[in-house]
């Protein structure tokens, strides 16, 4: 079974369980004081298998389904059969670390969801196929590279505003991790990306 589907299955099952079990949710969610004071380091990963609601889960898992399978082969060739799992877990940790460090003594802060790791997958895919079409809201076709620019700009703007319950910082750090990790894994990706940018017909 593809690793992408395994991740989706585990995340969906645990999220649905946590919807009805607040104790499970509290044990897995990113709550910085639990890491700082109680050394519950597992929360740097487990926060990514619980979600706020069904729509939050659905959007993340749908995005992972489409782009994860495309990237799984790339990382398997570069790092072995569990290469994509390693990349995804790294995305969960790296994308949330700045948030944890900023709020490590804040008992009122909580974060959850796989958005940071999913952003890493999405931006890794964009490096390989910058002119591929991404259908925003299932209806608006946008070239992947244009979507990346809009997504980054929006996330930076919203992160600076600091309003709402969405962790835009995790989106940005996840995207940056996805780009850097992919370039480190295969140095040929950068010239391929630059060449593709100059030839919009490349898909």
C-alpha positions in Angstrom: 0.0 0.0 0.0 1.4 3.5 -0.9 2.7 5.3 2.1 0.5 8.3 1.2 -2.6 6.2 1.7 -1.2 4.8 5.0 -0.7 8.4 6.3 -4.2 9.4 5.2 -5.7 6.4 6.8 -3.9 6.9 10.2 -4.6 10.6 10.2 -8.3 10.2 9.3 -8.9 7.4 11.9 -7.2 9.2 14.7 -8.8 12.5 13.8 -12.3 10.9 13.8 -11.6 9.3 17.2 -10.4 12.6 18.6 -13.5 14.4 17.4 -15.5 12.3 20.0 -12.7 11.9 22.6 -11.5 15.2 24.1 -9.0 13.4 26.3 -7.3 11.8 23.2 -7.3 15.2 21.5 -5.6 16.8 24.5 -3.0 14.0 24.7 -2.0 14.5 21.0 -2.4 18.2 20.3 0.5 20.6 20.3 0.4 22.2 23.8 3.8 23.8 24.3 4.0 23.6 28.1 3.5 19.8 27.9 6.7 19.7 25.9 8.7 22.2 27.8 7.7 21.0 31.3 6.8 17.4 30.9 9.0 16.5 27.9 6.2 15.1 25.8 8.1 15.4 22.6 5.7 13.2 20.8 3.4 16.2 20.4 5.7 17.6 17.8 4.4 14.9 15.5 1.1 13.8 16.9 -0.5 17.2 16.6 -0.5 16.4 12.8 -2.9 13.5 13.2 -5.7 15.4 14.8 -7.8 18.2 13.2 -10.2 20.8 14.3 -13.2 19.5 12.3 -14.1 17.5 9.3 -13.5 20.2 6.7 -10.0 20.9 8.2 -9.2 17.1 7.8 -10.8 16.8 4.4 -8.8 19.7 2.8 -5.5 18.5 4.2 -6.0 14.8 3.2 -7.4 15.6 -0.2 -4.3 17.8 -0.9 -2.0 15.1 0.4 -3.8 12.4 -1.7 -3.2 14.3 -5.0 0.3 15.5 -4.4 1.7 12.9 -2.0 1.4 10.1 -4.4 3.2 12.2 -7.0 6.1 12.8 -4.6 6.3 9.4 -3.1 8.2 7.9 -6.0 10.6 10.8 -6.1 11.6 10.3 -2.4 11.6 6.5 -2.7 14.2 6.7 -5.5 16.3 9.1 -3.5 16.0 7.8 0.0 14.5 4.3 -0.2 11.1 2.8 0.4 10.4 5.0 3.5 11.8 8.1 2.0 8.4 9.9 1.7 7.5 8.9 5.3 10.8 10.5 6.5 10.1 13.6 4.5 6.5 13.9 5.8 7.5 13.4 9.4 10.2 16.0 9.0 7.7 18.4 7.6 5.5 18.0 10.7 8.4 18.7 13.1 10.1 21.5 11.2 6.9 23.4 10.4 5.8 23.5 14.0 9.2 24.2 15.7 9.1 28.0 15.3 5.5 28.1 16.7 6.6 25.9 19.7 9.6 28.0 20.5 7.6 31.2 20.3 4.9 29.8 22.6 6.8 27.4 24.7 5.7 29.1 28.0 2.2 30.0 26.8 -0.4 27.7 28.5 -3.2 29.1 26.4 -1.7 28.2 23.0 -2.6 25.1 21.1 -2.1 23.9 17.5 -3.2 21.0 15.5 -3.5 19.7 11.9 -1.2 18.4 9.2 -1.2 21.6 7.2 2.5 22.3 7.6 3.6 18.9 6.3 1.0 19.0 3.5 2.5 22.4 2.5 5.9 20.8 2.4 4.5 18.1 0.0 2.8 20.7 -2.2 5.8 22.9 -2.6 8.1 19.9 -3.3 5.7 19.0 -6.1 5.8 22.6 -7.4 9.6 22.3 -7.8 9.2 19.3 -10.1 6.2 20.6 -12.1 5.9 24.4 -11.7 3.4 24.8 -14.6 1.1 21.9 -13.6 -2.5 23.0 -13.0 -3.9 23.2 -9.5 -7.6 23.6 -9.3 -8.3 25.9 -6.4 -11.7 25.2 -4.8 -12.1 22.5 -7.5 -13.1 25.1 -10.1 -10.3 27.7 -10.6 -7.3 26.4 -12.6 -4.0 28.1 -11.7 -0.4 27.2 -12.6 1.3 25.7 -9.6 4.0 28.3 -9.5 1.4 31.1 -9.5 -0.5 29.3 -6.7 2.8 29.1 -4.8 3.4 32.8 -5.0 -0.2 33.7 -4.0 -0.2 31.1 -1.2 3.1 32.4 0.2 2.0 36.0 0.0 -1.3 35.3 1.7 0.3 33.3 4.5 2.9 36.0 5.2 0.2 38.7 5.3 -2.1 36.6 7.6 0.8 35.6 9.9 1.8 39.2 10.4 -1.8 40.2 11.1 -1.8 37.5 13.8 -5.6 37.0 13.8 -7.7 33.9 13.5 -7.0 30.3 14.6 -5.0 29.2 11.5 -1.3 28.7 12.1 0.0 30.4 8.9 3.6 30.2 10.3 3.5 26.5 10.0 2.3 26.7 6.4 5.3 29.0 5.6 7.9 26.9 7.4 6.4 23.7 5.9 6.7 25.1 2.4 10.3 26.3 3.0 11.2 22.9 4.4 9.6 21.1 1.4 11.7 23.2 -1.0 15.0 22.9 0.9 14.7 19.2 1.6 13.9 18.4 -2.0 16.8 20.4 -3.3 19.2 18.7 -0.8 17.9 15.3 -1.8 18.5 15.8 -5.5 20.6 18.8 -6.7 19.3 18.3 -10.3 15.9 19.5 -9.2 17.0 23.2 -9.2 18.2 23.4 -12.8 15.2 21.4 -13.8 12.9 23.9 -12.0 14.7 26.9 -13.5 14.5 25.4 -17.0 10.8 24.6 -16.5 10.1 28.2 -15.5 11.5 29.3 -18.9 9.3 26.9 -20.7 5.7 27.3 -19.5 4.6 24.4 -21.8 6.5 21.9 -19.6 4.1 19.9 -17.4 
